[in-house]
Amino acid sequence: MSQDKDNHSNSASRLLILMGVLWLVLGGGLIFYQLIKPPSVTIQWNTETELDTAGFNLYRSELNEDDYILVNDVLINSEGSAVSGASYTFVDNSVEAGRTFYYLLEEIQNDGAANRYEDDKFSYTVPGMTNWSVVLAAIAIVVGFGLLVLGVKEVKS
């Protein structure tokens, strides 16, 4: 009877240690993923109508002034019409974590004329590591260490 109790206790201890290690790996994996994941900014906009619109250009600057550079390699084609607009999404992958960027949208007409929407500029600060990943990683590491300590204490007793 005592032998069965010892075997059960050892199995439970090993399981606690294994679960602790898995939680630690999960926490470490979350941190590693955030460190290697390239930063990006997703820009979305909608139009009401697009009368004679050929497409759009998106510009970025690190200052809220006139030193904007073109972000898109090719014109973002118009998807709307004279009676309906469209929704657009562009992902800027050439940003650096921890920096603030300003964006400006430019509409290009079929005749080549350009309309810059200066009043609709916006800024975005690219996070170095997202808050949710820090919290989840911390929780996983605390749980992992807790289970590991419990498992090691069970083995010793």
N, C-alpha and C positions, 0 to 999 in steps of 0.2 A: 504494500500500500504506500509506504514511504517512498519507494522507488518511483511509482507513478506520479506522485506529487512533485518529486525532484525533476522528472522528465518534463512535466507540464510547466514547471517554473522556468526551466532552461529554455523551453520552446517560446514561452512568453517573453523572456528576456531577449532572446535572439530576434524575435519579431519587433520588439520595441527598438532595438538597436538598428535593425534594417529600416524601419519606418523613419527613424531619426536621420539616418544617412540619406534616405530618399528626399526628405524635406529639406535637408541642407543642400543637396544637389539642385532641387527646384529653386531655392533661394539664390544660389550661385548662378544658375542658368538664367534667371530673370535679370540679374545684374549684368551678366556677360552679354545677353541679347541687347540690352539698352546701350552698352558700350560699343558694340560692333555694328548696330543698326545705323545706316546712314541717315542723317537728319533730312527732313523735307518739309515743305510748306505746301498745303493744298489750297488753291485759290478757286473759289466758286463764284459765279455771277449769273444773273438772269437778265434777259432783255424782254421788254414789252412787245416791241415790233422791231423789224430790221429792214427799213426801207433803203434799198440800194447798198446794203452792207456786204462787202466782200469777205470781211473777217476781222480778227482782232489781234493786237499785239499786246504783250504784257511786259512792263518795265519794272526794274527793281533798283533800289538805291539803299545805301546804309545811312544816308542823310535825307531829311525831308526837304530836299532842294532839287535843283535841276540836273544833277549828275546821274540820271537814271540810265541804266543799260538794258538793252533788249534781252529778255529771258528766253522767249520761244525761238527755236531755230527756223521754223517755217510759220507762215501765217495760220492762225487758228481759224479755220473756215467757218463762215456763217452757216447756221443751221435754221435760222428763223426766216420769216417772210415779212412782207409789207403789212400783213394783218395779224401775225402772231410772232411771238418771240421764241426764245429757246433758253435752255439751261446749259451752262458750261462749267467744266472742271479742268484745271491745269495743275500738275504737280511740279513744283520747283525743287529739283534734287541737288541744285548747286549752291546750297546754303550751308552755313557753319553753325554748329550748336552754340547756344549761349549768346548769339548776336541778334540785334534787331534789324529788320529789313522793312523798307517802305515799298509799296506796290502802286502802280499806276496803269490803268487800262486805256488802250487806244483803239478806236474803231476806224477801220479802213474802208472807205467807200469804193464802189465799183470804178469810179473815175480816178481813183488814187488819192483823193483828199483824205486827210486824217483828222479825227476829232479826239483830242485827249480829254479824259474826264478828270481834270485837276481837282475838282471838288470832292471826288470820291476816292481819293488816296486812302490807303489804310496801312497800318503797320502790324508786324507780327514778330514777337520775340521767340526764337527757336529754343525750346528747352534743351538743357544738357542731358537730363535724365528725367523722365516724366515722374510726377509725384506718385501716381498709382503704382508704378513699378518699384519705387523705393519702399512704399508701405507694404506691398505684397512680399517683396524680398525680405524685409525685416521680419514680418510675421512668420514666413517660412523658416527663416534661420532660427528664430526664437523657439518655434515649435520643434524644429529638428534637434536643437541642443537639448531641449527639455526631454524629448523622447530618448535621446541618446543617454542622458544622465540617468533617467529612470531605468533604462535597460542595463546599464553598467551597475547600478545599485542592486538590481535584482540578481545579477550574476554573482555579486560578492556576498549576498546574504543567503 
